[in-house]
Amino acid sequence: MPNPVVHFEVLGKDAAGLAAFYGETFGWQMEDLNMPGGGYHMARPGGEHDINGGVGGTPDGDGGHVTFYIAVDDLGEALQKVESAGGSTVQPPMDIPNGPSIALFADPEGHVVGLVKM
């Protein structure tokens, strides 16, 4: 399948509380990454076809949000397609330390979705 959903994030005010909630409620393995400036946990549901994700604190302390990430070969090209179809770039391509490159866009109704270069 081209461009599958490969990652999710749940971000809010209380990173540790959210990690405990999802870990305890659904039996997900939660790994604290000890990120500077706030908590971030990798969430690993553990099933063969499950999508791993992240649970953490919002950098600006806002109310939080949920984002899913779509795998693409080229972030710039994907953002051009998004904009041609009526969406907009929210976060241009950026490299995550020890991780992938990501970008964020908003669809025509303002829903924010992530892109990850695989």
VENPEHU-V469949 format. One record per helix or strand of 3 or more residues. SS is the DSSP state (alpha for helix, beta for strand). FROM is the first residue (numbers start at 0). TO is the last residue. If there is no record, write none. Layout:
ss:SS from:FROM to:TO
ss:SS from:FROM to:TO
//
This chain:
ss:beta from:4 to:11
ss:alpha from:14 to:25
ss:beta from:28 to:31
ss:beta from:39 to:43
ss:beta from:52 to:56
ss:beta from:64 to:71
ss:alpha from:74 to:83
ss:beta from:87 to:94
ss:beta from:100 to:105
ss:beta from:111 to:116
//
